[in-house]
Amino acid sequence: MLKTGRYAEAIAAFDMALAADRGLANGYLFRARAYAAMNRTEAAIRDFSKVIQLQPGNAGAFVERATVHLGANEHQAVIADCSEALQRDPNLAYAYTLRGLAWREMGNLPRSLEDFNRAVDLAPGMQTYFQRAATYQSLGEHPKALADLDQVVSFIPSSPMGYLARARSREAMGDALGARSDRETGRRLEKARPDQ
């Protein structure tokens, strides 16, 4: 039910399972995911917290709770949860990405960049390069942002976001022709993919 998006039914089933066994960590974990999918933030956080209480070494539960906190703009909580996750597993690239987002939202760009550098080292992919580029742009380091956005475009050339972001850095660097070309490509791709 959870996999097919039948979240309310999944929650009811997990309720029954947890009534029978209050120590069933996976019951809380999966119910938390269902709550998160339904944007029931408090319930999701409560269940992820229960997983952490039952399995304090579960780094993934901290990361999943951090994701819910990020959606609720609770940036200090994101940083705390990601830091806990990274104490348990220092190679969790997504924890660095989430923490980098929180630092950036709080205006701490040097800390944000540190985390995105580590995320790129661990998992060089479209999302990690894109987020690091956004931090470089916020710092006014457009040549570095441009290099990262070139990577984003190379990963998924059919996605408009890389081109549109790259246009901003090209414009800031005085490359009006390159910026216009990227904007045109990005807009054309947006029309072709209205879901973007």
Summary of the structure (lengths in Angstrom):
residues: 196
radius of gyration: 19.6
end to end distance: 27.1
largest distance: 65.5
contacts: 645
relative contact order: 0.06
helix: 78%
strand: 0%
